[in-house]
């Protein structure tokens, strides 16, 4: 029991906290609407955490992530409003997303190049980029909002999947959890319980939030990269012992970049 509590302490603490808050709110915490809204709100941070996980595993840090989000948001606004992509439906939304990803890629490439090629501490580089990216955002927007966005783009971020599709996705997530822990089925208790609670909330309210689907896809991609690729093994090797990884033939600069 002591070993089990130590291994699953995070899950246990999470559920104890959730039950405590539910009692204080007379059960409102576990209402279908509230749980769905909570998932929608944390999905943005969850998507960012997927990328940050890879950086932290190498022993680095990225302080500019919030400013990068602001700048990529501005990029979407410019493409939708000033380039009139808001009137191009799904195609316009797709182009705006691609443009935002490209802007984020450029910033990440600059950070990665300075850290890996020049050997400057990630803390210093990303602290500077935090100020630069936020400054560029303020200069471009002049401190004001950009609106309106196209209906297709808004729909992509705020819509809900149908009940049938929601049930299918939740079933697939449950199968993945069980498959991952098939050798130690006792480790599935808390993840299955969490999936079950969310399944109840989504199916009772409006369905699976589209932004939570983006989080699920992001998490699966990062999981595959870290667990099933040479790149992922290199990331873990660098974070564990960079010098030993170098002697083992791992391309330190390439992976950090």
Beta strands, then each sheet from edge to edge (+ up, - down):
end
